[in-house]
């Protein structure tokens, strides 16, 4: 397990640096199940988690929401029957910051503890 899932977010202002290409290459290896998506020119981390029913998907959504509130860093969450799509990016810098990788790793930890998660 990486140390990313034990880290906390740093305050991120609009002038904070985005991760460099070199940092991106290193950090993405620590969260191998996540994809890098580009939307409107903004890099984002995204992963789909699958569940056996809506109740488990909703419980997972709420658990991710709780860690987001603790850190003051909030993802895009799309909850559907049997799946949740989680998308992390730093709104203030319109791209990826180390915080996004921290929160993706912490989301993976929540997923390992989630009831009804399907492989």
N, C-alpha and C positions, 0 to 999 in steps of 0.2 A: 504494500500500500504506500502511496506517496504521502508526502507531508502536506500537499495542497489541501487535502480534506480537513486538515487540522489548523490551517491558516485562517486568518480573518481579513476582511476587506480593509483597504486603506481608503481614506477620504479621496475622492476622485473629482477634481474640478475640470472645467471645460478646457483648461490648458495642460492637463495631465497628458503624458506621452502615451500613445498607443503602443502595443507590443510590436517590437521589430520583427522582421521576417525570421531572424535567428532565434529570438525568444519564442515566437510562434512554433517553430519547428521542434523546439525542446518541450514546450508546455503541452502541445497536442499529443505527444507520446505518453504523457501522464494520464490522459483521459481518452484512451483509444476508441471508445464506443461513440464518441461525439463527432459530428460532422461540422465542417466550416461551410457556412452558407453566406452568400452575398446578396443583400437586398437593398436596392436603391443605392448601391455603392458602399454599403456598410457591412463589414465582416461581422458575423454572428456565429455563436456556437449553438448547435441544435442536436437534440436526441429525442427519439420517440421511445416511450416506455409502454409496454403492453401488459394488460391486466385481464383477469377472467370476467370482470363485470364492471359496471359503472361505479358501484359503491367503493371498490378498491381503488379505482382510478381517482375518484373524488378525494378519498382519504390521502392518497399520495399527493395530489394537488395541494391540499391543505397543509401537509407536512412540509412541502417545498415552500409554500407561502410563509410558513412559520420561520424557517431559516432565513428567508429573504428579509423578513421584517427585523429579525435579530441583527442582521448586517446592514440594513438600510440599502440593500441592492436588490432590485426586483427584476424577475425574468418575464418573458412572454410565456403564458401558460394556456394551452388549448386542451381542454378536457372533453373527451368524447367517450362513448361507450367502449370500454375495453382498452383505451389508450390515452396517454397524456403526452403532448409535445411540449418540451421545455426548450426555450430559446434564451440564451444569455448574451448580452452585449452591454456596453456602457453608453447609455443615452447621451450623457454630457459630452463625450468625446466622439460620438458617432463611429464607434468601432470597438475593438477588443482591448481590454486592459487586463492585467494579471488577475484582478478581482473576478473577472468572468471565468477564468480557469479554476480559481479557488471555489467559486460557487458551483461550477459543473462537477468538480470532484466531491463537494459536499452533497450535491444532488445524488450522485452515485451512491454515497453512503446511505442516504435516506432510502434509496431504491433497494439496497441490500436488506434493509430492515422492513421493507413494505410487505404487507400481506397481499397475496394474490398476484404477485409479479410473475409474468411468464418469461421464459428464456427467449 
